[in-house]
Amino acid sequence: MVRLKVTGMTCGHCENAVRKALEAVPGVSRVVAVSRDEGAAVVEGDAEGRALIEAIREEGYEAEVAS
């Protein structure tokens, strides 16, 4: 499971955009959660963190792997 810190999400549309971007990354088996209130996303699978971050950035948001 990978937990990501995501900044820039301000509405439900933002959450949906991040969710769809993450679902499209090879290796993601499930997007567990995307929350603008927490500024976070959680995914299951064997996708690399940098691929997840890049997918989020392509949608116009910033992300990093949470520690």
C-alpha positions in Angstrom: 0.0 0.0 0.0 1.3 3.5 -0.9 0.1 6.6 0.9 0.6 9.9 -1.0 0.4 13.5 0.2 -1.5 15.4 -2.5 -1.8 19.2 -2.6 -4.1 21.4 -4.7 -7.3 19.4 -4.5 -10.2 21.8 -3.7 -13.4 20.0 -4.7 -15.0 16.7 -5.6 -13.9 17.1 -9.2 -10.3 17.3 -8.1 -10.7 14.1 -6.1 -12.2 12.3 -9.1 -9.5 13.5 -11.4 -6.8 12.2 -9.0 -8.6 8.9 -8.5 -9.0 8.3 -12.3 -5.3 9.3 -12.9 -4.2 6.8 -10.2 -6.5 4.0 -11.5 -4.8 4.4 -14.9 -1.3 3.7 -13.6 0.0 0.2 -14.4 0.3 -1.8 -11.2 -2.5 -0.1 -9.3 -4.9 -2.8 -8.2 -7.2 -0.5 -6.2 -7.4 3.2 -5.2 -8.4 2.9 -1.5 -9.0 6.6 -0.8 -8.6 10.1 -2.2 -9.4 12.9 0.2 -9.1 16.6 -0.4 -9.7 17.2 3.3 -6.7 15.1 4.3 -4.7 16.0 1.2 -4.0 12.3 0.7 -4.5 9.3 -1.6 -3.9 5.7 -0.8 -3.4 3.0 -3.4 -2.9 -0.8 -3.4 -0.8 -2.7 -5.9 2.8 -2.7 -7.0 3.0 0.6 -8.9 6.1 2.7 -8.3 5.7 5.8 -6.2 7.2 8.0 -8.9 4.7 6.7 -11.5 1.8 7.6 -9.1 3.3 11.0 -8.5 3.7 11.7 -12.2 0.1 10.7 -12.9 -1.1 13.2 -10.3 1.2 15.9 -11.6 -0.2 15.4 -15.1 -3.6 16.3 -13.7 -2.2 19.6 -12.3 -1.7 18.6 -8.6 1.4 18.1 -6.6 2.2 14.9 -4.8 4.8 13.1 -2.8 5.0 9.7 -1.0 4.0 10.2 2.6 6.3 8.9 5.2 
